[in-house]
């Protein structure tokens, strides 16, 4: 499959740099809307860089009933939204571009979407706009285990392993002097640290 072929990706919460690099290289992305929810994936979590190193932020979901990703509800009975806002502010408040981008992303969180898939889609569309990516975003209408005509990366971008053949160039990070460079964090790390130059990195 050619590099600029449409890419098929799983939904992700504040997706990692590799996810957006795939979108940027293809210019057209399909988000899998008909798969089953998988635990310990980027579907409901992201990684940011705190003063102590990589930190995982997880959106709690309600269990029971349908496991279809579009049916997964967010659990607002837990105080995750406050914790995420606090962690992001602490980690990126000192970054050069946090104040220019965060309010728009926080406004998406403030809508308190009922479903995880809808939250992820709204955040992703906002981030594509912020990054000035010329990329179309569509959603699958049914599940296919071996789709044709797309680069299938649904299982390739996973928090447990780095994407194969995707070395990450270094860029400025808030705690780089203390921790060294940490690759493939949430796209907000790149956006808050590099601002308009984030597009060139991708």
N, C-alpha and C positions, 0 to 999 in steps of 0.2 A: 504494500500500500504506500502511495506517495505521501511525502511529508505534508503537502498542502491539501490532502484529502480531508473531507469533513471528519471531525473527531467525535467519538461517542464516549461520554463521561458519566459517572455517577454524580448525583447531587452532592454538594458539600457545603458545610457551614464555614463561611469566610475562608474559601479554599486556599490551598498552598500555592506557592509560586509555580511549581511544576504544572498544576492544573491550568493556570492562566497562560503559561508558556505554550501549552498544547493548543489552547484556544487561539492565541496570537499567531501561531504558526499555520493554523488551518484557515482561519477567517470564518469558519462555520462550525458550530458545535451543537450536538444533540445531547440533551440531558435525559438519562434513563428514568422514565417515570413509572415503569411497570415492573420493577424488580422488587424483591423482598428486602426489607430493612436488615442491615447487617451491623452487629455491634462492633465496637472497637475499630471504627472506620472514620473517615473524614465526613461522613454523612451528617453526624451531629457533634463534631468536635473540630477544633483547630489548635495549632500550636503557635504561641507567641514567645518572645524573648523577654524574660524578666531579669532582674539583677542577679538571680540565682541560677539562670540558665533557661533552657526550653521549658515552657509551662503549657500544659494542656487545659483548654477551656472546653467543657462539655455541656451541651444542651440536654437536659433530662427529658426523657420521653415517657409517655404512658404506655404500659404494656397491656396486652390482652386484645382480643378481637383480631382484626385484619393485620397482617404483617406487610401488606403492600406499602411501598414507600410513600405513596401519596396519601395514605390513610393514617400515617403516624402522627399522633398529636403531641404537642409540646406540653410538658408538665410545669405549669406556672405555680404549682403548690410549693415548689422549691425556689429558693431565693437566687437562682442562677443569674438572672438579668443584672441584679445589683452587683454580684460578684464579678461578672464579665466586664461590666463598665468600670468597676474599680481597678481590676487587674490591668485592663487596657490603658487606663489613664495613668496608672503608676508606671507601667512599662514604657509608654510612648509619649507621655506628657513632655519629656525633655527633647523629643525628636523634632527635627526642623519643620515638619509639615502636618503634625498631628492636629493642630488647631485649624488648619485649612480644610480638612477632610472629615474629621470625626463627627461633627454635628449632623451631617447628612446621613452617615451610616447609623448614628444613634436614632435618628428620626425613623428609620426603617424598623429598628428594634422596638421602638416605642409603639408601633402599631399592634404589637402583641398578636402576631399571626397565630391562628389556632393550630395549623399544620406545619410540621418541620419543612416539608417540601416547598411550601409557599414562602416561608421565611427565607430559605436558602435561595430561591429563585429571585426574590426581591433584592436581597443583598448582592447577588451575583450580577444582576442587571445594573444596579447602582455602581458597582465596582467596574464593570465594563465601560460604563459612561465616564467614570472618574479617570480611568486609565487611557481614555480616548482610543480604545481598541475598535478597529473596523471589523466587527465579528457579529454574525447573526447567531441567535440563540433559539433553538426549537426544542420540543419535547417529544419523546417517543409515544406512540399510540398503542403499542403492544410490545411484548417482550420477545426477543430473538436471541438465542444463545450463540449463534454464529452469523452475525449481520454482515452483509456485503456492501461494498462501496464506502465504508467508513474505517477509520483507525479505531479499533475497539480498545479503549484504555480504562474500561470500567473497573478492572481489578489491578491495574498497573500502578495507580497512584494511591498508596496505602501508607498509613503512619508507621507500620511495622518495617517498611523497607523503602529505600530510595529508588526512584524510577531508574530502570536500566538505561545506560547510555546517556544520562542527563547530568553531566557535571555542572555545578553551579558556580558562576563567577562571583567573586566577593564584591560586596558593596558596603557602604557605611552602615553600621548598626549601633544603636545607642550604647550597648555594653561591650562593644568589640574589644576594647583595651583590656577588660577584665576577663572576658570569656572566650575571646577569639571569634571568628566568623561562624555562625550557625546557619547552615543552608536549609532551603525549602521550608521556611516558616510560612505562616499565613501571609497572604498577599498584603495584608495591612502593614506588615513589617516593612516590606519593600516600599509601599505607598507612603507611609509616614516618614520613612528615612530618606527616600529619593524624590518624592514628589513628582513633578512633571517628567523627570528623567526615568521613572519606572517603566514607561512605555518602551524606551530604548533598551532597557535591560531585557525585557521579554522578547 
